[in-house]
């Protein structure tokens, strides 16, 4: 079994006390992590089409994966109890109808200490999920649900669009979307993401000092 890695430890380890306040007061964004993934692997790590149900929702944690049909939300419930505290549940469905996630699943996951849920498929009960204030990212939202068949699989590699997620990979999500960072290169990716963050701070400083963005980028 892979050793658990803490994204928060990465953020602490790679922050630079002498850099701007942006580093010390905020976490990395999906945009910075995706750029870092592209620089290192030539892949973005993005799970296509996913957005938070509530704009302020953010997630970061290790992946517990679920593979199931859209008609089977029973496997999803099993996945909640298979996850460890702080994990992000990643659900890969065969389509977006019906929904496999809603208010009751969110309540259960919150009680079990999960950091959030990513549904590569459909969710429902939006007002209830917002009321619970449990972070949910979903590709689609519809009102109807399937059945508790429990015929899917848990903690296997899954493919969401062009991105493969393995159990234990690091997941980060914000209002721009969701990015998966492979466990084995997580340290390298987070270091690169912090380099990008520092560079962005420097660019902002140059712009505020009157330098043209065209000149900064050396665009003729």
C-alpha contacts under 8 A as a table, 3 or more apart, distances in Angstrom:
res1	aa1	res2	aa2	distance
2	X	168	X	6.72
4	X	62	X	7.58
4	X	168	X	7.05
5	X	9	X	7.96
5	X	62	X	7.46
5	X	183	X	7.93
6	X	9	X	5.25
6	X	10	X	6.75
6	X	61	X	7.24
6	X	62	X	7.89
7	X	10	X	5.07
7	X	11	X	6.38
7	X	60	X	6.90
7	X	61	X	6.57
7	X	170	X	7.38
8	X	11	X	5.03
8	X	12	X	6.28
9	X	12	X	5.10
9	X	13	X	5.94
10	X	13	X	5.09
10	X	14	X	6.02
10	X	187	X	6.99
10	X	190	X	6.68
11	X	14	X	5.60
11	X	15	X	6.04
11	X	27	X	7.02
11	X	28	X	7.78
11	X	190	X	7.61
12	X	15	X	5.51
14	X	190	X	7.60
14	X	191	X	6.20
14	X	194	X	6.77
15	X	23	X	6.16
15	X	24	X	6.84
15	X	194	X	7.14
16	X	19	X	5.44
16	X	23	X	7.02
16	X	24	X	7.71
17	X	20	X	7.96
17	X	23	X	7.94
17	X	24	X	7.08
19	X	23	X	6.72
19	X	198	X	7.23
20	X	23	X	5.99
20	X	24	X	7.42
20	X	198	X	7.85
20	X	201	X	7.01
21	X	24	X	5.23
21	X	25	X	6.00
22	X	25	X	5.40
22	X	26	X	5.89
22	X	201	X	7.56
23	X	26	X	5.95
23	X	27	X	7.29
23	X	197	X	7.51
23	X	198	X	7.58
28	X	32	X	6.45
28	X	33	X	6.96
28	X	193	X	7.30
28	X	194	X	7.48
28	X	197	X	7.56
29	X	32	X	5.36
29	X	33	X	6.35
29	X	172	X	7.93
29	X	173	X	7.84
29	X	174	X	7.03
30	X	33	X	5.02
30	X	34	X	5.82
30	X	172	X	6.38
30	X	173	X	6.17
30	X	174	X	6.51
30	X	176	X	6.79
30	X	177	X	6.90
30	X	178	X	6.63
30	X	179	X	6.17
31	X	34	X	5.16
31	X	35	X	6.14
31	X	176	X	7.39
32	X	35	X	5.13
32	X	36	X	6.18
32	X	193	X	5.40
32	X	194	X	7.92
32	X	196	X	6.45
32	X	197	X	6.81
33	X	36	X	4.99
33	X	37	X	6.16
33	X	179	X	7.40
33	X	189	X	7.03
33	X	190	X	6.99
33	X	193	X	5.25
34	X	37	X	4.97
34	X	38	X	6.22
34	X	44	X	4.98
34	X	45	X	6.18
34	X	46	X	6.88
34	X	179	X	6.49
35	X	38	X	5.09
35	X	39	X	6.21
35	X	44	X	6.74
35	X	193	X	7.27
35	X	196	X	7.98
36	X	39	X	5.07
36	X	40	X	6.26
36	X	189	X	5.67
36	X	190	X	7.49
36	X	192	X	5.38
36	X	193	X	5.05
36	X	196	X	7.39
37	X	40	X	5.26
37	X	41	X	5.66
37	X	42	X	6.84
37	X	43	X	6.07
37	X	44	X	5.36
37	X	45	X	6.48
37	X	181	X	7.38
37	X	189	X	6.05
38	X	41	X	5.34
38	X	42	X	4.23
38	X	43	X	4.74
38	X	44	X	4.89
38	X	45	X	7.86
39	X	42	X	5.88
40	X	43	X	7.97
40	X	189	X	7.13
41	X	44	X	7.84
44	X	179	X	7.63
45	X	163	X	5.85
45	X	179	X	5.10
45	X	180	X	5.00
45	X	181	X	6.38
46	X	163	X	6.61
46	X	177	X	7.54
46	X	178	X	5.86
46	X	179	X	4.41
46	X	180	X	6.41
47	X	50	X	6.46
47	X	160	X	5.87
47	X	161	X	6.37
47	X	162	X	7.50
47	X	163	X	6.19
47	X	177	X	7.47
47	X	178	X	5.64
47	X	179	X	5.98
47	X	180	X	7.29
48	X	160	X	7.22
48	X	161	X	5.96
48	X	162	X	7.86
48	X	177	X	7.92
48	X	178	X	7.89
49	X	139	X	5.43
49	X	177	X	7.56
50	X	118	X	7.86
50	X	119	X	7.82
50	X	120	X	7.11
50	X	137	X	6.03
50	X	138	X	5.23
50	X	139	X	4.58
50	X	177	X	5.48
50	X	178	X	6.47
51	X	137	X	5.21
51	X	138	X	5.76
51	X	139	X	6.56
51	X	174	X	7.79
51	X	175	X	6.37
51	X	176	X	6.79
51	X	177	X	5.02
51	X	178	X	7.40
52	X	55	X	5.85
52	X	56	X	7.80
52	X	57	X	6.02
52	X	58	X	7.82
52	X	135	X	7.30
52	X	136	X	5.84
52	X	137	X	4.12
52	X	138	X	6.39
52	X	174	X	6.95
52	X	175	X	6.03
52	X	177	X	7.13
53	X	57	X	7.50
53	X	126	X	6.93
53	X	130	X	7.63
53	X	135	X	7.66
53	X	136	X	5.89
53	X	137	X	5.77
53	X	138	X	6.78
54	X	57	X	5.58
54	X	130	X	6.63
54	X	135	X	7.64
54	X	136	X	7.76
55	X	174	X	7.84
55	X	175	X	5.56
56	X	174	X	7.49
56	X	175	X	6.85
57	X	134	X	7.95
57	X	135	X	5.19
57	X	136	X	7.29
57	X	174	X	6.26
57	X	175	X	7.06
58	X	135	X	6.53
58	X	172	X	7.60
58	X	173	X	5.36
58	X	174	X	4.55
58	X	175	X	7.32
59	X	88	X	7.47
59	X	115	X	6.27
59	X	116	X	5.96
59	X	135	X	6.82
59	X	171	X	7.32
59	X	172	X	5.46
59	X	173	X	4.90
59	X	174	X	6.67
60	X	88	X	7.16
60	X	115	X	6.95
60	X	170	X	7.20
60	X	171	X	5.42
60	X	172	X	4.42
60	X	173	X	6.49
61	X	86	X	6.04
61	X	87	X	5.09
61	X	88	X	5.43
61	X	115	X	6.63
61	X	170	X	5.65
61	X	171	X	5.44
61	X	172	X	6.86
62	X	86	X	7.33
62	X	87	X	4.84
62	X	88	X	5.78
62	X	167	X	7.50
62	X	168	X	4.92
62	X	169	X	5.48
62	X	170	X	4.64
62	X	171	X	6.04
63	X	87	X	5.79
63	X	88	X	5.01
63	X	89	X	5.93
63	X	90	X	6.33
63	X	165	X	7.77
63	X	166	X	7.25
63	X	167	X	5.21
63	X	168	X	4.87
63	X	169	X	5.37
63	X	170	X	6.12
63	X	171	X	6.33
64	X	79	X	7.35
64	X	82	X	7.76
64	X	83	X	5.75
64	X	87	X	6.38
64	X	88	X	6.10
64	X	89	X	4.93
64	X	90	X	6.04
64	X	154	X	7.65
64	X	155	X	5.82
64	X	167	X	5.25
64	X	168	X	6.60
65	X	79	X	7.43
65	X	89	X	5.99
65	X	90	X	4.81
65	X	91	X	6.07
65	X	92	X	7.78
65	X	154	X	5.76
65	X	155	X	4.64
65	X	156	X	6.27
65	X	157	X	7.22
65	X	158	X	7.06
65	X	165	X	7.66
65	X	166	X	7.22
65	X	167	X	5.80
66	X	75	X	7.29
66	X	76	X	6.61
66	X	79	X	6.29
66	X	89	X	7.39
66	X	90	X	6.03
66	X	91	X	4.67
66	X	92	X	6.10
66	X	152	X	7.37
66	X	153	X	5.90
66	X	154	X	4.59
66	X	155	X	6.12
66	X	156	X	7.22
66	X	158	X	7.66
67	X	75	X	8.00
67	X	91	X	6.06
67	X	92	X	4.99
67	X	93	X	6.24
67	X	152	X	5.64
67	X	153	X	5.21
67	X	154	X	6.35
67	X	156	X	7.58
67	X	158	X	6.68
68	X	72	X	6.32
68	X	73	X	7.77
68	X	75	X	6.65
68	X	76	X	7.74
68	X	91	X	7.46
68	X	92	X	6.40
68	X	93	X	5.23
68	X	94	X	6.91
68	X	151	X	7.13
68	X	152	X	4.38
68	X	153	X	6.53
69	X	72	X	5.34
69	X	73	X	7.99
69	X	93	X	5.07
69	X	94	X	5.14
69	X	95	X	7.27
69	X	152	X	7.04
70	X	73	X	7.20
70	X	93	X	5.23
70	X	94	X	5.94
70	X	95	X	5.81
70	X	96	X	6.47
70	X	97	X	5.90
70	X	98	X	5.46
70	X	99	X	6.28
70	X	100	X	6.04
70	X	121	X	7.04
70	X	122	X	7.75
70	X	146	X	6.96
71	X	97	X	7.43
71	X	98	X	5.85
71	X	99	X	7.41
71	X	100	X	7.13
71	X	145	X	7.06
71	X	146	X	4.18
71	X	147	X	5.90
71	X	149	X	7.98
72	X	75	X	6.45
72	X	76	X	7.74
72	X	100	X	6.70
72	X	146	X	5.72
72	X	147	X	5.22
72	X	148	X	5.57
72	X	149	X	5.20
72	X	150	X	6.28
72	X	151	X	7.08
72	X	152	X	7.55
73	X	76	X	5.10
73	X	77	X	6.73
73	X	99	X	7.85
73	X	100	X	4.67
73	X	101	X	7.04
73	X	145	X	7.89
73	X	146	X	6.48
73	X	147	X	5.96
73	X	148	X	5.14
73	X	149	X	6.87
73	X	150	X	6.93
74	X	77	X	5.31
74	X	78	X	6.56
74	X	147	X	6.78
74	X	148	X	3.69
74	X	149	X	5.16
74	X	150	X	4.19
74	X	151	X	7.56
75	X	78	X	5.03
75	X	79	X	6.19
75	X	148	X	7.23
75	X	149	X	7.06
75	X	150	X	4.14
75	X	151	X	6.31
75	X	152	X	5.49
75	X	153	X	7.00
75	X	154	X	7.61
76	X	79	X	4.93
76	X	80	X	6.51
76	X	91	X	7.22
76	X	100	X	7.17
76	X	101	X	7.75
76	X	150	X	7.70
77	X	80	X	5.19
77	X	81	X	6.86
77	X	105	X	6.87
78	X	81	X	5.42
78	X	82	X	6.28
78	X	150	X	7.51
78	X	154	X	7.98
79	X	82	X	4.90
79	X	83	X	6.21
79	X	89	X	7.28
79	X	154	X	6.16
80	X	83	X	5.43
80	X	89	X	7.06
80	X	108	X	7.62
80	X	109	X	5.87
80	X	112	X	7.47
80	X	114	X	7.80
81	X	84	X	7.82
81	X	112	X	7.34
82	X	154	X	7.89
83	X	87	X	6.19
83	X	88	X	7.99
83	X	89	X	7.25
83	X	114	X	7.40
84	X	87	X	5.61
84	X	113	X	7.66
84	X	114	X	7.08
85	X	112	X	6.66
85	X	113	X	4.70
85	X	114	X	5.18
85	X	115	X	7.47
86	X	113	X	6.01
86	X	114	X	4.77
86	X	115	X	4.84
87	X	114	X	5.19
87	X	115	X	5.59
87	X	116	X	7.36
88	X	114	X	6.11
88	X	115	X	5.37
88	X	116	X	5.00
88	X	117	X	5.53
88	X	118	X	7.29
88	X	171	X	6.99
89	X	114	X	7.49
89	X	116	X	6.45
89	X	117	X	4.66
89	X	118	X	6.12
90	X	117	X	6.03
90	X	118	X	4.83
90	X	119	X	6.20
90	X	120	X	7.57
91	X	117	X	7.66
91	X	118	X	6.11
91	X	119	X	4.88
91	X	120	X	5.83
91	X	121	X	7.61
92	X	119	X	6.47
92	X	120	X	4.88
92	X	121	X	6.62
92	X	158	X	6.71
92	X	159	X	7.34
92	X	160	X	6.57
93	X	96	X	7.16
93	X	119	X	7.74
93	X	120	X	5.99
93	X	121	X	5.32
94	X	121	X	7.48
95	X	98	X	7.95
95	X	121	X	5.85
95	X	122	X	8.00
96	X	99	X	6.81
96	X	120	X	7.87
96	X	121	X	4.39
96	X	122	X	4.90
96	X	139	X	7.60
96	X	140	X	6.30
97	X	121	X	7.42
97	X	122	X	6.42
97	X	142	X	7.47
97	X	144	X	7.80
97	X	145	X	7.86
98	X	122	X	6.66
98	X	142	X	7.17
98	X	143	X	7.98
98	X	144	X	5.60
98	X	145	X	4.91
98	X	146	X	5.73
99	X	102	X	7.79
99	X	121	X	7.10
99	X	122	X	4.46
99	X	123	X	4.71
99	X	124	X	6.20
99	X	141	X	7.36
99	X	142	X	6.38
99	X	143	X	7.19
99	X	144	X	6.04
99	X	145	X	4.66
99	X	146	X	6.67
100	X	121	X	7.57
100	X	122	X	6.26
100	X	123	X	5.81
100	X	124	X	7.95
100	X	145	X	6.23
100	X	146	X	6.89
101	X	105	X	6.02
101	X	106	X	7.49
101	X	119	X	7.54
101	X	122	X	7.06
101	X	123	X	4.58
101	X	124	X	6.24
102	X	105	X	5.48
102	X	106	X	6.16
102	X	123	X	5.71
102	X	124	X	4.90
102	X	125	X	5.13
102	X	126	X	7.31
102	X	128	X	7.74
102	X	129	X	6.67
103	X	106	X	5.02
103	X	107	X	6.12
103	X	124	X	7.54
103	X	125	X	5.55
103	X	126	X	7.50
103	X	128	X	5.21
103	X	129	X	4.92
103	X	132	X	7.49
104	X	107	X	5.08
104	X	108	X	6.20
105	X	108	X	5.08
105	X	109	X	6.09
106	X	109	X	5.10
106	X	110	X	6.03
106	X	129	X	6.43
106	X	132	X	7.33
106	X	134	X	6.11
106	X	136	X	7.92
107	X	110	X	5.16
107	X	111	X	6.25
107	X	132	X	6.61
107	X	134	X	7.51
108	X	111	X	5.20
108	X	112	X	6.28
109	X	112	X	5.03
109	X	113	X	6.31
109	X	114	X	5.51
109	X	116	X	7.73
110	X	113	X	5.14
110	X	114	X	5.74
110	X	115	X	7.58
110	X	116	X	7.94
110	X	134	X	6.41
111	X	114	X	7.79
114	X	117	X	7.90
115	X	134	X	7.99
115	X	135	X	7.26
116	X	134	X	6.45
116	X	135	X	4.76
116	X	136	X	5.85
117	X	135	X	6.43
117	X	136	X	4.91
117	X	137	X	6.27
118	X	136	X	5.93
118	X	137	X	4.69
118	X	138	X	5.97
119	X	122	X	6.40
119	X	123	X	7.04
119	X	136	X	7.56
119	X	137	X	6.03
119	X	138	X	4.66
119	X	139	X	6.53
120	X	138	X	6.13
120	X	139	X	5.60
120	X	160	X	6.64
121	X	138	X	6.46
121	X	139	X	5.39
121	X	140	X	6.06
122	X	138	X	6.04
122	X	139	X	5.94
122	X	140	X	4.41
122	X	141	X	5.16
122	X	142	X	6.50
123	X	126	X	7.81
123	X	138	X	6.28
123	X	140	X	6.44
123	X	141	X	5.02
123	X	142	X	6.39
123	X	143	X	7.90
124	X	141	X	5.46
124	X	142	X	5.47
124	X	143	X	5.36
124	X	144	X	7.43
124	X	145	X	7.98
125	X	128	X	5.25
125	X	129	X	6.14
125	X	143	X	7.06
126	X	129	X	5.13
126	X	130	X	6.17
126	X	141	X	7.92
127	X	130	X	5.15
127	X	131	X	6.16
128	X	131	X	4.98
128	X	132	X	6.22
129	X	132	X	5.12
129	X	133	X	6.08
129	X	134	X	6.30
129	X	136	X	7.69
130	X	133	X	4.77
130	X	134	X	6.89
137	X	177	X	7.98
138	X	141	X	7.16
153	X	156	X	6.96
155	X	166	X	7.59
155	X	167	X	5.49
156	X	166	X	6.57
156	X	167	X	6.52
157	X	164	X	6.73
157	X	165	X	5.63
157	X	166	X	4.52
157	X	167	X	6.67
158	X	164	X	5.66
158	X	165	X	5.38
158	X	166	X	6.67
159	X	162	X	6.76
159	X	163	X	5.64
159	X	164	X	4.35
159	X	165	X	6.24
160	X	163	X	5.34
160	X	164	X	6.31
160	X	165	X	7.62
163	X	180	X	7.68
165	X	169	X	6.57
165	X	180	X	6.73
165	X	182	X	7.43
166	X	169	X	5.65
166	X	182	X	7.44
168	X	183	X	6.32
169	X	180	X	6.70
169	X	181	X	5.89
169	X	182	X	4.86
169	X	183	X	4.44
170	X	180	X	5.79
170	X	181	X	5.02
170	X	182	X	6.39
170	X	183	X	6.14
170	X	186	X	7.23
171	X	178	X	7.10
171	X	179	X	5.91
171	X	180	X	4.76
171	X	181	X	6.34
172	X	178	X	5.80
172	X	179	X	5.46
172	X	180	X	6.65
173	X	176	X	7.50
173	X	177	X	5.57
173	X	178	X	4.23
173	X	179	X	6.34
174	X	177	X	5.55
174	X	178	X	6.68
181	X	185	X	7.29
181	X	186	X	5.91
181	X	189	X	7.49
182	X	185	X	5.73
182	X	186	X	6.00
183	X	186	X	5.20
184	X	187	X	7.81
185	X	188	X	5.38
185	X	189	X	6.18
186	X	189	X	5.11
186	X	190	X	6.11
187	X	190	X	5.30
187	X	191	X	6.24
188	X	191	X	5.23
188	X	192	X	6.30
189	X	192	X	5.12
189	X	193	X	6.06
190	X	193	X	4.88
190	X	194	X	6.20
191	X	194	X	5.24
191	X	195	X	6.41
192	X	195	X	4.97
192	X	196	X	6.30
193	X	196	X	5.01
193	X	197	X	6.21
194	X	197	X	4.84
194	X	198	X	6.14
195	X	198	X	5.17
195	X	199	X	6.15
196	X	199	X	5.02
196	X	200	X	6.12
197	X	200	X	5.10
197	X	201	X	6.36
198	X	201	X	5.12
198	X	202	X	6.38
199	X	202	X	5.04
199	X	203	X	6.20
200	X	203	X	5.01
200	X	204	X	6.20
201	X	204	X	5.20
201	X	205	X	6.30
202	X	205	X	5.09
202	X	206	X	6.32
203	X	206	X	5.12
203	X	207	X	6.22
203	X	216	X	7.69
204	X	207	X	5.08
204	X	208	X	6.15
205	X	208	X	5.15
205	X	209	X	6.23
206	X	209	X	5.01
206	X	210	X	6.58
206	X	211	X	5.57
207	X	210	X	5.22
207	X	211	X	4.99
207	X	212	X	6.44
207	X	213	X	6.75
208	X	211	X	7.31
211	X	215	X	7.11
211	X	216	X	7.21
212	X	215	X	5.19
212	X	216	X	6.34
213	X	216	X	4.96
213	X	217	X	6.15
214	X	217	X	5.24
214	X	218	X	5.83
214	X	219	X	5.08
214	X	220	X	7.28
215	X	218	X	4.75
215	X	219	X	6.31
215	X	220	X	7.97
216	X	219	X	7.88
